């Protein structure tokens, strides 16, 4: 795909992910235009300070994914949409379930409808490992959103808008990350973990952004892309950030898992594998016309789980990623 001729809209663009993606897209891909779509005017003002007030390649739209009419106006002339807007804090979604549904599910419907109506070429939505066998409302809403985006291809037809998803794990440095909490607690000499056995998938904001860019090049419409990323033990992270501190176990919170899954055994039956990612293909008749020629079939019954991962982050790697090492 030739990026310099593309107009790109990113929902939730003023978040941690959107800021990193915007810098990479503007500095390296040089698109015709990047549209920042978000509902927070202060964050947009702060983003202008970082990206520059005079860059003619950037446009700023105040808007909410709950507002379908505003999305249609923002998508006028847009080629690519990256959908990153979401309510993603598990406790907030549990306490405000209807608001989570309005943003994460109804917002997905609005994105799909607006993209089809405005003849957008590609839409890539960000999902999460918590969408696999969800135990909390956040994961459940993202599971529904995944299904909506995959099935959105049936609404757009063979020559219309193509919809796909990326699904990955916890992002280092994103808002709500556990790292600031651990650093704050370390000043008091004691760090709290919910369970010493807990594991998570981990990647950096830049890795997530570059994965999205790659998937936009690969997508045919209908796939869920899963990166092969390393796991980390929550206890190791605590030791990497504050090795001298006492660790107190406080118990798993409501809606929390011991381990996360990025590819379930059931999904493995319709998945392809590349060296660095899995591609979950949809089981619909229209998919036969779009299936990627590259990749090898995943062995049925394969499960990509954070506790059985073949790749683990070392303490040094964790320190560097958390900003505690010399190379951070």
C-alpha positions as CSV (number, residue, x, y, z in Angstrom):
1,X,0.0,0.0,0.0
2,X,1.3,3.5,-0.9
3,X,0.7,5.5,2.2
4,X,1.5,8.9,0.8
5,X,-1.8,9.0,-1.1
6,X,-3.9,7.9,1.9
7,X,-6.1,9.9,4.3
8,X,-6.1,8.2,7.7
9,X,-8.5,8.7,10.6
10,X,-7.7,7.4,14.1
11,X,-10.4,7.3,16.7
12,X,-9.3,7.8,20.2
13,X,-6.1,9.3,18.7
14,X,-5.2,11.4,21.7
15,X,-4.7,8.3,23.9
16,X,-1.3,6.6,24.5
17,X,-1.5,4.4,21.4
18,X,-2.8,7.1,19.1
19,X,0.1,9.5,20.0
20,X,2.7,6.9,19.2
21,X,0.9,5.8,16.0
22,X,0.6,9.4,14.8
23,X,4.3,10.1,15.2
24,X,5.3,7.0,13.2
25,X,2.7,7.6,10.5
26,X,3.6,11.3,10.1
27,X,7.4,10.8,10.3
28,X,7.8,7.6,8.3
29,X,4.8,7.0,6.1
30,X,4.0,10.6,5.0
31,X,0.3,10.3,4.3
32,X,-1.8,12.9,2.6
33,X,-3.6,13.6,5.8
34,X,-4.0,12.3,9.4
35,X,-7.3,13.0,11.1
36,X,-7.2,13.0,14.9
37,X,-10.7,12.0,16.2
38,X,-11.3,12.2,19.9
39,X,-13.7,13.8,22.4
40,X,-11.2,15.6,24.7
41,X,-10.3,19.1,23.5
42,X,-7.5,19.5,26.1
43,X,-5.7,16.3,24.9
44,X,-6.0,17.5,21.3
45,X,-4.5,20.9,22.4
46,X,-1.6,19.0,24.1
47,X,-1.2,16.8,21.0
48,X,-0.8,19.9,18.9
49,X,2.1,21.0,21.1
50,X,3.8,17.6,20.5
51,X,3.1,17.2,16.7
52,X,3.1,20.9,15.8
53,X,0.5,23.5,15.2
54,X,1.4,24.2,11.6
55,X,1.5,20.7,10.1
56,X,-0.9,20.8,7.2
57,X,-1.1,17.0,7.2
58,X,-3.0,16.9,10.5
59,X,-6.6,17.7,11.1
60,X,-8.3,17.6,14.6
61,X,-11.9,16.6,15.0
62,X,-13.7,16.8,18.3
63,X,-16.2,13.9,18.3
64,X,-17.4,10.7,20.0
65,X,-17.7,7.3,18.5
66,X,-21.2,7.3,19.9
67,X,-22.1,10.0,17.4
68,X,-22.7,8.4,14.0
69,X,-23.5,11.6,12.2
70,X,-20.2,13.2,13.4
71,X,-18.3,10.1,12.3
72,X,-19.8,10.3,8.8
73,X,-18.7,14.0,8.6
74,X,-15.2,13.1,9.8
75,X,-14.9,10.2,7.4
76,X,-15.5,12.3,4.3
77,X,-12.7,11.5,1.9
78,X,-11.0,9.1,4.4
79,X,-9.3,5.9,3.0
80,X,-8.2,4.2,6.3
81,X,-9.7,4.1,9.8
82,X,-7.9,2.8,12.8
83,X,-10.4,2.4,15.6
84,X,-8.6,2.8,19.0
85,X,-11.3,4.6,21.0
86,X,-12.7,2.5,23.9
87,X,-13.6,2.4,27.5
88,X,-10.8,0.0,28.6
89,X,-10.4,0.2,32.4
90,X,-11.9,-2.9,33.8
91,X,-13.3,-1.4,37.1
92,X,-14.8,1.6,35.2
93,X,-16.6,-0.8,32.8
94,X,-17.8,-2.9,35.7
95,X,-19.2,0.1,37.5
96,X,-20.6,1.8,34.4
97,X,-21.7,-1.1,32.2
98,X,-24.2,0.8,30.1
99,X,-21.6,3.4,29.3
100,X,-19.1,0.7,28.3
101,X,-21.7,-0.8,26.0
102,X,-22.5,2.6,24.4
103,X,-18.8,3.2,23.6
104,X,-17.4,-0.2,22.9
105,X,-20.3,-1.9,21.2
106,X,-22.6,0.9,19.9
107,X,-19.5,2.8,18.9
108,X,-18.3,-0.1,16.8
109,X,-21.7,-0.2,15.0
110,X,-21.4,3.5,14.3
111,X,-17.9,3.1,12.9
112,X,-19.0,0.2,10.6
113,X,-22.1,2.1,9.3
114,X,-20.2,5.4,8.8
115,X,-17.3,3.6,7.0
116,X,-19.6,1.8,4.6
117,X,-21.7,4.9,3.9
118,X,-18.6,7.1,3.3
119,X,-16.8,4.4,1.2
120,X,-13.8,4.0,3.4
121,X,-11.4,1.4,2.0
122,X,-10.1,-0.2,5.2
123,X,-11.0,-0.2,8.9
124,X,-8.8,-1.9,11.5
125,X,-10.1,-2.1,15.0
126,X,-8.0,-2.7,18.2
127,X,-9.1,-5.5,20.4
128,X,-7.6,-7.2,23.5
129,X,-6.7,-10.6,24.9
130,X,-9.5,-10.0,27.4
131,X,-11.9,-10.6,24.5
132,X,-11.0,-14.3,24.6
133,X,-13.3,-16.2,27.0
134,X,-14.1,-13.0,28.8
135,X,-14.7,-12.8,32.5
136,X,-15.4,-9.1,32.7
137,X,-17.6,-6.6,30.9
138,X,-14.7,-4.9,29.1
139,X,-13.6,-8.2,27.6
140,X,-17.2,-9.0,26.7
141,X,-17.8,-5.7,24.9
142,X,-14.6,-6.2,23.0
143,X,-15.6,-9.7,22.0
144,X,-18.8,-8.3,20.6
145,X,-17.0,-5.6,18.8
146,X,-14.6,-8.2,17.2
147,X,-17.6,-10.1,15.9
148,X,-19.2,-6.9,14.6
149,X,-16.1,-5.9,12.7
150,X,-15.6,-9.3,11.2
151,X,-19.2,-9.6,10.2
152,X,-19.2,-6.1,8.9
153,X,-17.6,-7.4,5.7
154,X,-20.9,-9.1,4.9
155,X,-22.6,-5.7,5.0
156,X,-20.0,-4.0,2.8
157,X,-19.8,-6.7,0.1
158,X,-16.8,-8.0,-1.9
159,X,-15.9,-4.6,-3.3
160,X,-16.8,-2.3,-0.3
161,X,-15.1,-1.4,3.0
162,X,-12.9,-4.1,4.5
163,X,-12.9,-4.6,8.2
164,X,-10.4,-6.5,10.4
165,X,-9.1,-6.5,14.0
166,X,-5.9,-6.7,15.8
167,X,-5.8,-8.5,19.2
168,X,-2.9,-8.1,21.6
169,X,-2.1,-8.0,25.3
170,X,-1.1,-5.4,27.9
171,X,0.8,-2.4,26.6
172,X,3.7,-1.0,28.5
173,X,3.3,2.7,29.3
174,X,-0.4,2.9,28.3
175,X,-2.8,4.9,30.6
176,X,-3.8,2.7,33.4
177,X,-0.6,0.6,33.3
178,X,0.5,-1.1,36.5
179,X,4.0,0.4,36.2
180,X,3.1,3.8,37.6
181,X,1.4,2.1,40.5
182,X,4.4,-0.1,41.3
183,X,6.7,3.0,41.1
184,X,4.5,4.9,43.5
185,X,4.2,2.0,45.9
186,X,8.0,1.4,45.9
187,X,8.5,4.8,47.6
188,X,6.6,3.3,50.6
189,X,8.7,0.1,50.6
190,X,5.9,-2.3,49.8
191,X,4.4,-3.4,46.4
192,X,1.0,-5.1,46.1
193,X,0.3,-7.9,43.6
194,X,-3.0,-9.6,43.2
195,X,-1.6,-13.1,42.8
196,X,2.1,-14.2,42.6
197,X,1.2,-16.7,39.8
198,X,-0.3,-14.1,37.5
199,X,1.1,-13.8,33.9
200,X,0.4,-11.4,31.1
201,X,1.3,-10.8,27.5
202,X,3.4,-7.6,27.1
203,X,4.4,-5.3,24.3
204,X,5.5,-1.7,24.0
205,X,3.4,1.1,22.5
206,X,5.7,1.3,19.5
207,X,5.5,-2.4,18.9
208,X,1.7,-2.2,19.0
209,X,1.6,0.7,16.6
210,X,4.0,-0.9,14.1
211,X,1.9,-4.1,14.3
212,X,-1.2,-2.2,13.4
213,X,0.6,-0.6,10.4
214,X,1.7,-4.1,9.2
215,X,-1.8,-5.5,9.6
216,X,-3.2,-2.7,7.5
217,X,-0.9,-3.8,4.7
218,X,-1.8,-7.5,5.1
219,X,-5.5,-7.3,5.7
220,X,-8.0,-8.6,3.1
221,X,-11.0,-8.0,5.4
222,X,-12.3,-10.4,8.1
223,X,-9.1,-11.4,9.9
224,X,-8.2,-11.1,13.5
225,X,-4.4,-10.5,13.7
226,X,-2.6,-11.8,16.8
227,X,1.1,-11.0,17.4
228,X,3.5,-13.6,18.9
229,X,4.5,-11.5,21.8
230,X,6.4,-12.4,25.0
231,X,4.9,-13.1,28.5
232,X,5.9,-11.7,31.8
233,X,5.2,-12.7,35.4
234,X,3.6,-9.9,37.4
235,X,5.9,-10.9,40.3
236,X,8.9,-10.5,38.1
237,X,7.8,-7.0,37.1
238,X,7.5,-6.0,40.7
239,X,11.0,-7.3,41.4
240,X,12.4,-5.5,38.3
241,X,10.9,-2.2,39.3
242,X,11.5,-2.4,43.1
243,X,13.9,-5.3,44.0
244,X,14.3,-4.1,47.6
245,X,10.6,-3.8,48.4
246,X,8.4,-6.2,50.2
247,X,5.7,-7.8,48.0
248,X,2.2,-8.2,49.5
249,X,-0.4,-10.5,47.9
250,X,-3.9,-9.0,48.1
251,X,-6.0,-11.4,46.0
252,X,-7.4,-11.3,42.5
253,X,-9.9,-8.5,41.8
254,X,-13.4,-9.1,40.3
255,X,-13.2,-9.6,36.6
256,X,-9.5,-10.5,36.6
257,X,-7.8,-13.7,35.3
258,X,-4.7,-15.5,36.4
259,X,-3.6,-15.8,32.8
260,X,-4.7,-14.4,29.5
261,X,-5.2,-16.1,26.1
262,X,-4.6,-14.5,22.7
263,X,-5.5,-17.6,20.5
264,X,-8.0,-20.1,21.8
265,X,-8.1,-23.8,20.9
266,X,-11.3,-23.4,19.1
267,X,-9.9,-20.5,17.0
268,X,-6.8,-22.5,16.1
269,X,-9.0,-24.5,13.6
270,X,-9.3,-21.5,11.4
271,X,-6.0,-19.8,12.0
272,X,-2.9,-19.4,9.9
273,X,0.6,-18.9,11.3
274,X,3.4,-16.7,10.2
275,X,6.8,-16.4,11.9
276,X,5.7,-13.5,14.1
277,X,1.9,-13.6,14.2
278,X,-1.3,-15.7,13.9
279,X,-4.1,-14.8,11.6
280,X,-7.6,-16.0,12.6
281,X,-9.7,-16.3,9.5
282,X,-13.5,-15.9,9.5
283,X,-15.7,-19.0,8.7
284,X,-17.9,-17.3,6.2
285,X,-18.4,-18.2,2.5
286,X,-17.1,-14.8,1.3
287,X,-13.8,-15.4,2.9
288,X,-12.6,-17.9,0.2
289,X,-12.2,-15.0,-2.2
290,X,-9.9,-13.1,0.2
291,X,-7.8,-15.7,2.1
292,X,-4.1,-14.8,2.3
293,X,-1.8,-17.0,0.1
294,X,1.0,-16.8,2.7
295,X,1.1,-18.6,6.1
296,X,0.7,-22.2,7.2
297,X,-2.2,-23.8,9.0
298,X,-2.1,-23.8,12.8
299,X,-2.2,-27.3,14.4
300,X,-5.8,-27.7,15.7
301,X,-6.0,-27.5,19.4
302,X,-3.1,-25.0,19.6
303,X,-3.6,-22.4,22.4
304,X,-1.5,-19.2,22.8
305,X,-1.7,-18.5,26.5
306,X,0.4,-16.2,28.7
307,X,1.3,-19.0,31.1
308,X,2.5,-21.5,28.5
309,X,4.2,-19.1,26.2
310,X,7.6,-20.2,24.9
311,X,9.0,-16.6,25.2
312,X,9.4,-14.9,28.5
313,X,10.8,-11.4,29.4
314,X,13.8,-11.4,31.6
315,X,14.2,-9.1,34.6
316,X,16.7,-6.9,32.6
317,X,14.2,-6.7,29.7
318,X,11.4,-5.8,32.1
319,X,13.6,-3.1,33.7
320,X,14.3,-1.6,30.3
321,X,10.7,-1.7,29.2
322,X,9.6,-0.1,32.4
323,X,12.1,2.7,32.2
324,X,14.3,1.4,35.0
325,X,17.3,0.3,32.9
326,X,20.2,2.2,31.3
327,X,18.7,1.6,27.8
328,X,15.2,2.8,28.6
